[in-house]
Amino acid sequence: MVPLLLVLLLVLLLFGVGFAVKILWWVAVAVLILWLVGFVARPKDGSGRWYRW
């Protein structure tokens, strides 16, 4: 019974990690798109960066 529970726990852990990694990839893509849009749409007066940091 214990090995079966360990295998089920391992499967749940790997599924959770895979799901989290997939979510993080989508977040990274969204941040990249926002950064590119901000880079293209910066002020025309040449004052520098469009972000504060």
Buried (B, 14 or more C-beta within 10 A) or exposed (E): EEEEEEEEEEEEEEEEEEEEEEEEEEEEEEEEEEEEEEEEEEEEEEEEEEEEE
